[in-house]
Amino acid sequence: MSIREVLFFRIPQQIQYKLLGKKQRLKKFKNSEVSLNNSFNSPVYQNIKYLNLLSPDDLNLFTFFESTVNLSEEIDWLKDHKNKISSQPSYYANINRQNFEKIGDVKYVAELSRLYFLPFLALDDLKNQSAKQLAVIENCLQSWSVQNPYLKTIHWTSGIEVGIRSINLIYTHIVLKQSHNLTSRIDNLIKTLILKNYHFLKNHLSLYSSANNHLVAELAGLVVISHYFENKELIKSRSKWRNKLYNEIRAQIKDDGVNMELCTHYHAEVADHFLNAIVFIKNSNLEVPDSIETHFSKMSQFISHVTYNGNKTIYGDYDEGFLIYPYHDQSFNIYKSLEQSFHHAFDSNIISQTTKPSFDYRNYLIFGDAFKAHEQKEFIKDMVFVNSGYAFFYDHETKTKVSFDFGELGDQLSAAHGHSDMLHFTLENKGIPILIDAGTYQYHTKYNDWRSYFRSIAAHNTISINGLDHAKQNSRMSWLGCPKITLEDVSIKDSFSKIKASHEAFKAQNIRHTRTISFDKVSKIIEIEDQLITINKNNKPYTFEFFLNFDAMLEIKHVEDSLFIEYDTVKLRMKNKWFSNGKLLMANNDSFNGWHSLKFDQKHPSKYFILSNELREDLKMKTVIELDYK
């Protein structure tokens, strides 16, 4: 942490907590001074009658992670509904978000208060030209306001939560106003909450080493609030929040369009925050600089490579967080939805597959009747993101995708959402995941051991030296000593693609790891060549561990130097002369290795292969994957 950060962020932050906040919690918010921005053009929802929303009873059931809440009943907003723990009101600076006994799992507590459901309840009434959901909406707003006095509960401890909540409140206001269901009571409740949210956000920006996706969500909230509503302060501050948002677009998006945190899901979340903020700016009849639009629109390129054959390629943390979440739509895919957003807003033609898009509730909420889904006719092609360190190779004939991570662990701040996945690769064939990323599972300190495993090398298809990760896990949300990585060679052709990269994460152990991946789409052969090169020829012993994590549904046989993998029509062989020394294992409760998490707070045992050997010299090892092995 720099001296500048201490002086200009950490010390003022403590002054806010220990002094200013105690006065601010008593502040009276005058919603009578808040009006709508007359220049704002709201999306129009006249075609909503054609939507196939669920019945009101189904809409009133909000399911998140391992919990379901009936929105038509009284809600305890301070409750972890899974673990049945309710926190008590307390001055926000005194709340320990990781105190499980008093708070529960903060992820469960916070999720409900993002208020994802309110805009869709409002849309349901607009569709049916009724007011059946108004009582639910008003009760939610009223009970939330009563249970969460300003700066006195867990829900005033995180700017990202306040930002997300603000945007969902404003979309709710937009829909209700258009349906003529905006009662004075609901109008006052929303405006009062928005004023509190705005006051919180402007005084709690995440800066310096905290300036990651949290700052983006906070600025998006400030931009959306100040461009939809207005009073003297909001009008005066609009340009300031716009410019700060533009600065983060420049700072947090690499030249190849990938978010600086190098994390698939957070790339999508950040893209959604930026997108909605830009939409609100444009809807206010303001121009967005061409340089900002061009730089931001590059984010679509990476998003288009995430989903293939219904499977997601996830790097880093995946916690199912959203800005706008059509919770009633079981087919919702944030990556596919964002592809359509970029196409609509920026004329992006990068769509990942030829499948016809289903109706997109998220985009309809953002753009209204103006939104038209785009059907792409061409297959996506091999792509290398040089600045961020990702490669994607495809063979559409066999529905095969190879994904390769040759990037750093994460951003230069703390790599909070990064995993130890340098030179890690995944594979899917015929729409079936074969080699997988183990996932995330949990964030909470209560599950620190599991958190450490899912971030570790063992949870990824790469190589460890002497049992070490690529860097030191400093805490559940940071790394120390993140190494650099070098792209040494890349060649992309229609029938053959190849990439080579290396790192010196194990320089202290005298080892440089180089991995080359090639994909011959004519012979249907994938080769992974690993080289462990001793930097100083001192003949000291070292132990390498080569990890491979497989999807649980696969049938795998280990015969001498080969792994035979089958599932349905999938038949492939992985061959490596060293495999005869390895072990194919199934995860169990006695070990962390081999566990897989597809969704937040869920995990299941899977198969994994581990090859371990002690050496003194250089190692050159080739793994050959034969697709459609006969």
JORA-V196279 format. One record per residue. N is the residue number from 1. RES is the residue in one letter. OMEGA is omega in whole degrees, -180 to 180 (NA if undefined). Layout:
n	res	omega
N	RES	OMEGA
N	RES	OMEGA
This chain:
n	res	omega
1	M	-176
2	S	176
3	I	179
4	R	178
5	E	179
6	V	-175
7	L	-171
8	F	178
9	F	-174
10	R	178
11	I	175
12	P	178
13	Q	179
14	Q	176
15	I	177
16	Q	-178
17	Y	-169
18	K	-176
19	L	-173
20	L	-178
21	G	-179
22	K	175
23	K	-177
24	Q	-179
25	R	179
26	L	-175
27	K	175
28	K	-177
29	F	-175
30	K	-179
31	N	179
32	S	-180
33	E	-177
34	V	176
35	S	178
36	L	174
37	N	-176
38	N	180
39	S	-176
40	F	178
41	N	-178
42	S	173
43	P	-178
44	V	-175
45	Y	-177
46	Q	-177
47	N	-175
48	I	-179
49	K	180
50	Y	-178
51	L	180
52	N	178
53	L	178
54	L	176
55	S	-180
56	P	-180
57	D	179
58	D	179
59	L	-178
60	N	175
61	L	-179
62	F	-179
63	T	178
64	F	-177
65	F	-177
66	E	-176
67	S	173
68	T	179
69	V	175
70	N	-174
71	L	-179
72	S	177
73	E	178
74	E	-175
75	I	170
76	D	-175
77	W	-180
78	L	-173
79	K	165
80	D	-170
81	H	175
82	K	-174
83	N	176
84	K	178
85	I	178
86	S	178
87	S	179
88	Q	177
89	P	-180
90	S	178
91	Y	-167
92	Y	-178
93	A	180
94	N	-176
95	I	174
96	N	-175
97	R	-179
98	Q	178
99	N	-173
100	F	-176
101	E	-177
102	K	-174
103	I	-168
104	G	177
105	D	-173
106	V	178
107	K	177
108	Y	-179
109	V	-174
110	A	-170
111	E	-178
112	L	-176
113	S	170
114	R	174
115	L	178
116	Y	-168
117	F	-173
118	L	180
119	P	-177
120	F	170
121	L	178
122	A	177
123	L	180
124	D	177
125	D	178
126	L	179
127	K	-174
128	N	-178
129	Q	-178
130	S	177
131	A	-176
132	K	-176
133	Q	-176
134	L	-179
135	A	178
136	V	-180
137	I	-179
138	E	179
139	N	178
140	C	-179
141	L	-178
142	Q	-177
143	S	178
144	W	-179
145	S	-179
146	V	-176
147	Q	-175
148	N	175
149	P	-171
150	Y	177
151	L	-176
152	K	176
153	T	180
154	I	-176
155	H	173
156	W	-178
157	T	-176
158	S	-179
159	G	-179
160	I	179
161	E	180
162	V	179
163	G	180
164	I	179
165	R	-178
166	S	-176
167	I	177
168	N	176
169	L	-178
170	I	175
171	Y	177
172	T	179
173	H	-180
174	I	-177
175	V	-179
176	L	180
177	K	-179
178	Q	-179
179	S	-177
180	H	177
181	N	-177
182	L	178
183	T	179
184	S	180
185	R	180
186	I	178
187	D	-180
188	N	179
189	L	-179
190	I	-179
191	K	179
192	T	178
193	L	180
194	I	178
195	L	177
196	K	-180
197	N	180
198	Y	180
199	H	179
200	F	-174
201	L	-176
202	K	-180
203	N	-175
204	H	179
205	L	179
206	S	-173
207	L	177
208	Y	-176
209	S	176
210	S	-173
211	A	178
212	N	-180
213	N	178
214	H	179
215	L	179
216	V	180
217	A	180
218	E	180
219	L	176
220	A	177
221	G	-180
222	L	179
223	V	-178
224	V	179
225	I	-172
226	S	178
227	H	177
228	Y	178
229	F	174
230	E	162
231	N	-176
232	K	-177
233	E	-178
234	L	178
235	I	-178
236	K	-172
237	S	-174
238	R	-176
239	S	179
240	K	-178
241	W	176
242	R	-177
243	N	177
244	K	177
245	L	179
246	Y	179
247	N	180
248	E	174
249	I	178
250	R	-173
251	A	-170
252	Q	178
253	I	180
254	K	-176
255	D	179
256	D	174
257	G	-177
258	V	178
259	N	-172
260	M	-178
261	E	177
262	L	-177
263	C	-172
264	T	-174
265	H	179
266	Y	170
267	H	-179
268	A	180
269	E	180
270	V	178
271	A	-179
272	D	177
273	H	178
274	F	-177
275	L	-178
276	N	177
277	A	179
278	I	178
279	V	-180
280	F	176
281	I	-180
282	K	179
283	N	176
284	S	-180
285	N	177
286	L	179
287	E	172
288	V	-179
289	P	-179
290	D	-179
291	S	179
292	I	179
293	E	-179
294	T	-179
295	H	-179
296	F	-175
297	S	177
298	K	-179
299	M	-178
300	S	-176
301	Q	180
302	F	-180
303	I	-177
304	S	-180
305	H	-177
306	V	-174
307	T	178
308	Y	-178
309	N	178
310	G	179
311	N	180
312	K	172
313	T	-175
314	I	172
315	Y	179
316	G	-174
317	D	175
318	Y	-175
319	D	178
320	E	176
321	G	-179
322	F	167
323	L	175
324	I	-173
325	Y	175
326	P	-170
327	Y	-178
328	H	-176
329	D	-177
330	Q	-178
331	S	-175
332	F	178
333	N	-174
334	I	-178
335	Y	178
336	K	179
337	S	179
338	L	175
339	E	-180
340	Q	178
341	S	-179
342	F	179
343	H	-179
344	H	-173
345	A	-173
346	F	179
347	D	177
348	S	179
349	N	-177
350	I	177
351	I	-165
352	S	-176
353	Q	-174
354	T	-179
355	T	179
356	K	-176
357	P	174
358	S	-179
359	F	-172
360	D	-177
361	Y	-180
362	R	-180
363	N	178
364	Y	178
365	L	-177
366	I	-171
367	F	-179
368	G	-176
369	D	-178
370	A	-177
371	F	174
372	K	-180
373	A	-177
374	H	177
375	E	-179
376	Q	-177
377	K	-175
378	E	176
379	F	176
380	I	-176
381	K	178
382	D	-176
383	M	174
384	V	176
385	F	-170
386	V	-175
387	N	-176
388	S	175
389	G	177
390	Y	176
391	A	179
392	F	179
393	F	-176
394	Y	164
395	D	-174
396	H	178
397	E	179
398	T	-178
399	K	-177
400	T	177
401	K	173
402	V	178
403	S	-174
404	F	179
405	D	176
406	F	180
407	G	176
408	E	-176
409	L	-178
410	G	-179
411	D	-178
412	Q	-179
413	L	179
414	S	-176
415	A	-171
416	A	-176
417	H	179
418	G	176
419	H	178
420	S	-170
421	D	180
422	M	-178
423	L	175
424	H	177
425	F	176
426	T	-176
427	L	168
428	E	-176
429	N	-179
430	K	178
431	G	-178
432	I	175
433	P	-179
434	I	175
435	L	-168
436	I	164
437	D	-172
438	A	177
439	G	-174
440	T	180
441	Y	-171
442	Q	175
443	Y	-166
444	H	179
445	T	176
446	K	-178
447	Y	-174
448	N	-179
449	D	177
450	W	178
451	R	-180
452	S	180
453	Y	-174
454	F	176
455	R	-168
456	S	175
457	I	-176
458	A	-180
459	A	-176
460	H	-174
461	N	-178
462	T	-171
463	I	176
464	S	174
465	I	179
466	N	175
467	G	-174
468	L	168
469	D	180
470	H	176
471	A	-179
472	K	175
473	Q	-176
474	N	177
475	S	-180
476	R	-178
477	M	176
478	S	178
479	W	174
480	L	175
481	G	-180
482	C	-176
483	P	174
484	K	179
485	I	-176
486	T	171
487	L	-174
488	E	-177
489	D	175
490	V	178
491	S	-179
492	I	176
493	K	-178
494	D	-174
495	S	-177
496	F	177
497	S	-175
498	K	178
499	I	-179
500	K	179
501	A	-179
502	S	175
503	H	177
504	E	176
505	A	-179
506	F	179
507	K	179
508	A	177
509	Q	174
510	N	-175
511	I	168
512	R	-179
513	H	176
514	T	177
515	R	176
516	T	177
517	I	176
518	S	-178
519	F	176
520	D	-174
521	K	174
522	V	180
523	S	-178
524	K	-179
525	I	173
526	I	178
527	E	175
528	I	180
529	E	178
530	D	174
531	Q	172
532	L	-172
533	I	177
534	T	-175
535	I	174
536	N	-174
537	K	-176
538	N	175
539	N	177
540	K	-179
541	P	173
542	Y	179
543	T	175
544	F	175
545	E	180
546	F	-176
547	F	172
548	L	-179
549	N	-174
550	F	174
551	D	-173
552	A	-173
553	M	-177
554	L	169
555	E	-175
556	I	175
557	K	178
558	H	180
559	V	179
560	E	-174
561	D	-174
562	S	169
563	L	179
564	F	-171
565	I	-179
566	E	169
567	Y	-178
568	D	-179
569	T	179
570	V	173
571	K	179
572	L	179
573	R	171
574	M	-176
575	K	180
576	N	-175
577	K	179
578	W	-175
579	F	180
580	S	178
581	N	-176
582	G	-179
583	K	172
584	L	-173
585	L	174
586	M	180
587	A	177
588	N	-175
589	N	180
590	D	-176
591	S	176
592	F	-173
593	N	174
594	G	179
595	W	-173
596	H	179
597	S	178
598	L	-177
599	K	179
600	F	178
601	D	174
602	Q	176
603	K	177
604	H	180
605	P	179
606	S	-179
607	K	175
608	Y	180
609	F	179
610	I	178
611	L	-177
612	S	179
613	N	174
614	E	-179
615	L	174
616	R	-174
617	E	177
618	D	177
619	L	172
620	K	-171
621	M	-178
622	K	174
623	T	-179
624	V	178
625	I	180
626	E	177
627	L	-179
628	D	-180
629	Y	-180
630	K	NA
